[in-house]
Amino acid sequence: MHAAERSSLYLATFLMGVAVMAFEMLASRYLNPFFGSSIYTWGGLIGVVLAAMAVGYVWGGRLADRYPSPLVLTALVAPAPIYMALMPLFVDSVSLFVINLIPDVRYGAMAASLVLFCPPVALMSAVSPFVVRLLIESTAESGRIAGQVTGLSTIGSIVGTLGTVFILVPIMGTRDITFALSLGAFIAAMLMALPAMRVATDAAVKRRARIWLVIFTLAYASAITFVFFTGKARAVEIEELTQGLIEEIETPYNTVFVFRDGDYVTMKFGLYEIRYTESVTNTKDRLELPVRYTREMTLGAACAANLNRMAMIGLGGGTTSRYLHAYLPDMPIDAVEIDPDVTALARKYFDLPEDEHHIVHEQDGRVFLIRAEHAYDIIMLDAYRGWFVPFHLTTREFYELVKEKMAPGGCAIQNVDPSTLLFDATMATMKSVFANVETFQAGGNIVIIAYDGPAKSADDWRMAAEARQTQFNFRYDLPGMLASRTELSWDGSAQVLTDDFAPSEILNGIERGNGPETPAQ
């Protein structure tokens, strides 16, 4: 085999290494909206990918010994780029079917990974042993060639992993990256066929190779064309689910949608079929708080002994912090949002205030509190990623950090959607840290207010609420909202979540499946 043919096989090996690991990283983006991004989702995905790679290595090696032909290798790998090109058409439907069939996300994530990602990974993994067999011309060079092929494949995997995470995901949508990977796999498959075209001396063999490559190219082109036109039809179908959609952004953390319905603008996270309301604002009346729990959270103004400084972990559209900023203009508010794209949308559609007393920090909420140099009278916690709260914002260590950063007489306010953050576990964890943990009904949500010191009686709450209402004349009457104060029952044996053990997403996923269109969080 000449140097040119050998080089084409080496390059194909590298490209397939890129595609395999990039596809694995991309797979997590498809799974996360349905199964979360817990260690169980990643464990299931990685386990399935490794199993698929093992199958590919074994069968690739066996086929290479039996049919040591570049054309056979191309035929073996050919379905992978076609499958990847078509995958955006069915990946969401399959994931939705699996999560409804298997509500326990531990096993659902593994099942979805097996169905969706195992076939192309197994096919692409067959390349390395097959290429080793094609390149070896004598046993004297077998070790060197095996090392070179394995090394190139591994370097490709590194490039695929880092390139996808740090370059492609921040600038391209998941589906666009999928198409790019399918194109890379297609090019690699074509490169594998070149030695058959150039080395073969039999004219009939060359003719069959050309025919096969034409068929493969037409099949791939047909798949891309089908996806393009089906995607247009899907867009019409999705339009029914997204009436009023004015912007959609895929960020490193979520797929974010902004809808308009008359005077109201809504920000939602998730997918078309599964969406979670994060913020709602009235463009004609920015101080309206249409979502009930956001009104109940302002009871923090009645709980805190002083109103010198506030932190808001989880900005969303910024409606709650904007409301308090309007009535407490001299109280500095540090609003913390990990996703810069969410902040950009809040500026664009939600009239996000930014001045010396309302400062937006784009970073992880826990990291912000670790670095914070101020003590806070109010710390509001409303950081959701679709249907779950990141586990490190649910643990005892996190609430201890919140307590450490609270000023004397301060309070922490946690929004809980019982369908997304386990109420019993949250209560158990917060009660392990704070002397007092009180609950307020807020429609489908529960607002938890935690503080230290003596417990507040009904009269204490009423007097504090009346005093603050008289002082600041809040639009939503603080004393009137005290009617939602309720001592809710919860399971006292619930597990306290810690940094060492906090399967908050999984505990919740075991109890329920993801339903369509959830209430506002």
N, C-alpha and C positions, 0 to 999 in steps of 0.2 A: 504494500500500500504506500502510495507516494505521500510526501509531506503535506500537500494540500488537502488530501482526503483525511489524513490523520488530524490535521488542524480543525477540519470541519466537525469531526467527532468530539474533539476536546471542547470546542466552542459550544456544541450542542449540550454536552454534559454540564458545562458551566451554566447555561441558560436554564436547563431543567432544575439545577440546584437552586437558582434564583426563584424559579416559579414555585417549587414545592414549599419552601419556607415562607415566601411572600403570600402564597395561598393560605397557609396555616394562620398567619397573622390576620389576613383578611377574613378568614372564617369566623374569627372572634367577633368581628364587626357585624356579621350576619346573625350570630347567635345572641349577642348581648341584649338586644331589645326584647327578646322573648325569654331568655334564661338568666339574665344578669351577667355580671362579670366576676362572679365569685371564683374561689379556688376550685370549686367543683366543676364549673363550666370549663375552666382552663384545663383542669385535670382530665376531664372526659375528652376534650378536644385533642389534647396532646397525646393521650393514650391511644385514641383512634388513629391519629396521624402516624404514630410510631408503628402501630399494628399494620396499617396500610403500607408503610414503607417496607416493613419486614416481608409482607406478602409480595410486594413488587421486587424486592431483591431476590427472593427465592425463585419465583417463577421467571423473572428476567434472566437469571443465570441458567435455569433449566432450558428455556427456549433458545438461549444463545448457543448452548452446547448442541442442541438438536438442529437448529436452523441458523447457523452463523452467517446471516445475510443482513446488510444494512437495510434492505428493503423490508425484510420481516420486522426489523426494529421499528422502522417508520410506521408500518401497519399496526404494530402493537401499541404505539404511542398515539396514533392519529385520533382516537376517540377523545383523548383528554382535552385538547384545545377546543374541540367542538362542544363537549360537555360544559366546559367553563364559559364558553360564549353564550350558551343557552341558559346557564344557571340563574341569572337574574330574573328569569321569567317564572321560576318555580320555587326559589329558595324561601321566600316569605310564606307562601302557602304551605309548604312542607313543614316549616318551623311552627306555624300556627296549628296545623293538624297535630303535630307531635305534642305540643304543650297542652292541648286540649285532651289528647289521648292519655298522656302521662303527666299529670299535674306536678308530681315530684320532680323538680327541676334538676336534681342530681342525675336521675336516670334519663330524663327528657333530653338534656343537653348531650348526653352520650349517644342516645338513639338518633338524634338529629344529625350529629357529627358523622355517625356511621353511615346513614343514608345519603347525606349530602356530599361529604368530603372524602370518604374512603375511596370511591372509584377512581377519580382523577389522580389522587396522590399515589395509589398503587401502580397505576399505569406509568406515571412519570418517574417513579422510583425504580422501575425496571431498567431504566436507561444505563445507570452506572455499571452493573455487572455485564450487561450486554455489550457495552462499549469496550470494557476490559477484554472480553473474549474476542472482539473484532480486531483490536489493536495488537494482541499478542501474536507474534510470529515465531517466537521460540521461547522455551521455558527459561532461558537465561535472562530474559528481560521481563518476566511476568511480575516479579515483585515491584520493579520500578514503575511499570505501567499501571499496576493496581494502585500504587501509592499516588501517582500523578492524577489518575481519574478520581480517586476518593478525595484528594486534596482540592482539585478544581471544583468538585461538587460541593464540598464543604465551604469553600470560599464563596461560591455562588449562593449558598444558603445564608451565609453571613450578610452578603450584599442584599439578598431578598428580605431578610428580617429587618435590618437597619434602614434600608431604603424605604420599605413600606411604612414603618412606624414613624420615621423622622422626616421623610420627604413626601411620599405619596399621599398618605392619609390626611395631612394638614392642607393639601392643595387640591385633592381630587376626591370625588365621590366614590363610594364603595363599588358601585356598578362600573364606573369608568376604569377603576383599577382592575376589576375582574376582566374587562375586555382587553386591557393592556397585557395582563398576564396570559390570557388565551392567545393573544397575538405572539407573545414571546415563545410560548410553547409550540405554536404553529411553525414559527421560523426555525426553532430547534429541530422539529420533526423533518422539515425540508432539508436542513443541513445533514441530517442523518442519512438521507437518501442520496446525497451527492456521490459518495463513494461507489454506490451501485451504478450510477450513471457513467462515472469516469473510468472505473476499473474494469467493468465488464467488457469482454472481447466479443461476446456473442451478440449479434445485432438483435436477435429476438428478445434477449434479456433486457437490453437497453430500451427496446420498444415497450415491453411490459412495464418497465420502470417509469417511462414517460406517461403511459396511460394511467398508471396508479397515481402518480403525482398530480395529473390533471383531475382525476376523480377526487382526490383528497382536497385539492384546492377548491374545486367547485362545491364540495360538501361543506367546507369551512365558510366559503363565501355565502352559501345558501343559509347557513346557520346565522351568520351576522345579519343578513338581509331579513330573515324571519324575525329575529329579535328586534330589529329596527321598526318594522311595520307592526309587529305585535305590541311593541312598546308604545306605539302611538295609540293603538286600541286600548291598551292598559291605561294610558293617560286619560282617555275618555271615561273609562270605568272609575278611575281614581278621582276624577273630577266630582263624581257623585259623593265621594267620601270627603272631599275637600272643598265644598262650596265656600266661597269667600276666602280661599287661600291667597294671600298676597305675597308671601315669601317663604321659602324653604331653604334651610342650610344644613348641611351635614358637617358636624364639628367633630373634633377628636373625642368628645364625650357623649354626644347625643345627635339625633336628627331633630332639628328644631323647626316648627311650623308657626307661622303667624297668620291668623285669620282675622277678617273684618266682617262684622255683622251689624250694619247700620252704624251707630256711633261707637260700638264696642269693638275693641281689638283684644284678641286672645293669643297668648303664647302657649304652645303645647310641645311636649317632648314625646318621642316614640316613633311609631310607624303609622302608615295610613290606616291600617285596620286597628291598631292599638295605640291610642293617644292619651296623654295625661296632661290635664290642664295645669299650667304653672302660674300664670298671671292673667288677669283681665282688667282692662282699663276703659273708662268712658272718655273718648276723645273730646267731648264737649264739657265734661265735668271730671277733671283729673283727681279730685279729692274723694270721689265716690269709690268705695271698696265693694265691688259687686260680689266677691267671694266671701262667704260668711266668716270662715276661720281667720281671715286677715283682719277682720274687725275685732274678733275676740282676742287676737294677739296684742292689740293695743291696750289691753288690761294691764300689761306690764307697767304702764304709766301710773296705775293705781297701786301696784305692788311695791315698786322701788321706793326706798326711803328718800332718795335724791334723783335728780334728773340731770346729771352732769355730763354723761357720755353713754353712747349706746353702740353695740356692734350687731350687725345683721349678717348671719352666716347663711348664704344662699340668697342671692339677689333676685333671680328671675327677672321679671319686668320692673322690679323696684317699686311696686305700688304701695306696700306697707311702709317701707322706709320713707318714701316720698310723702305719704300722708303725715307721718309723725314729724318729718322735717318741716312741713308747712305749719303745724301747730306748735312745734318746739324749735323755732328757728335758731335759737342760741345754743342748743344742745348738739355737740358734734356727733355725727353718726358715721361709723366706719362700716361701709357696705362691702361684703366680701363675696366674690363670684369667681369660681375657678375657670369658667369658660369665657374667653374674650369675645367669642361670637355672640353669646347670649347678652353680654354687656352692650355690644354694638347694636343688637336689635332693640334692647331697652332704650338706648339713646335715640334710635330712629323712630320707634313707634310708641314708646311709653313715656316720653318726656322726662327721661331720667335726670334728676337734678344733680349737678356736680359743682360744688363750691367749697369754700373753706370749712363749712359745717356739714357737708354731705360728700364724703370722699369715698370713691370706689376703688377697691383693691382687687386686682385680678390675680388671685392665688388660691390655693387650697385653704379651706377654712381652719383646719387644725394647725397647719403650718403658720397661718396668720396669728392665731392665738398664742402659739408658742413664742413667736417673735414680738408680740404686742407689748408695748411699753406702758400702756395706759390701763387703768382699772375701769371697769364698766358697771354702770348701774343697771343696765338692761342688756342681756345677751339673747338675741332671738335666733332660733335654730330652725331653718326651713330649707335644708339642702337636699333636694331630691334629684336622682338621675332616673327619670322615667318612673318605673314602678318600685324602685328601691332607694334607700339611703346608703351611701357608701359606708361600708362596715366600720371604718375607723372613726366615723362620726356617731357611732351608736354605743361605744364601749364605756365601761366604768372609768378607764383612764382618760377618755375624752371628757367626760363630765367632771372629773376631778380637775382637769385643765380649765374647764369653764368656771368652776367654782374658784379656782386660784386667781383667775382674772377678774372676778367680780368684786366690786367695791363693797364695803360694809353696808348691809341693808339692800344689796342688789338682788336681782332675780334672773332666772333663766326661763325662757319661754320656748317650748318645743311643740311644733306642729306635728300631729300624728294622724296619718290616714291609716286606719286599722287594716285596710286591704293591702298596704304596702310596707308599713313598719309595724312589727308586732307590738301590740299595746302592752301585753303582759310582760314581755321581756324589757320593754322600755321602762315601764313602771318599776320593775324589780331593779333595774340598773340604776335609775335615777334615785330611787329610795336608798340605795347602798351608798350614795354620795351626799345627798341633801337631807337636811332635817325635816323639811316639809315638801311634799309633792302633792299639788292639788290639780283637779281636773275640771275642765269646762267643755260642755257640749257645744259643738260648732257645726251643726248640720251633720253631714257624714263624717266629719273630722272631729278630733279631740285636741284641745289645746291644753298642754300640761305646763303649769307654772311651778317652779321649784325655787326654794329659798331657804336660808338658814335662820336661826334665831327662833323666838317664840312663834307658835302657830297663830295665824290670824283668824280671829273669830268673824262671824258674819257682820257684826257691828264694826270691827276694825276695817274690813273691806269696804263697807258702806261709807264710813266716814272718810277714808282715804280717797275713794272714788268721787265722792261729792266734792271734796276739797280740790282735787285736780280738775274736775269738770268745771267748777266755778272759776278756777284760775286760768284755764286754757281754752275753755269753751269748745271742746272737741265736737266735731260733727256727729260722731256716734257716741251716744250718751254712755259714759262709763258706769254709772250706777244702774242704768237699765240693763246693761249686759251682764251684771252680776247674777241675773236670774238663771244664767246658763251654768253657774257653779254647781257641780254635782259630784257626789262621792261615788265614783263608778267602781263596781266590783272587778277584781282581777285575780288571777291565779297567783297566790303567794308563793307557790313552789316553782314559779317560772325561773329559768336560767338567767343569772346575771351575765351580761355580755362583757367580755374583756378583750384586750388586744390579743391575748393568747387564744381565746375561744370566742368568736363572734360570727357564727354562721347566720347572720341576720337575714340575708336574702334567702338562704336555703330553708331555714325554719319556716319562713313565711310561704315559700314556694311549695313546701310539702302540703300545706293546708289548703292551697287554692291553685287554680289555674289562672292564666291571664285572660280576663274577660275583655270584650271590646269596649272602647270608649268609657273610661272610668270617670267618676265625679272629680270635681276640682280638688286639688290637694291643698 
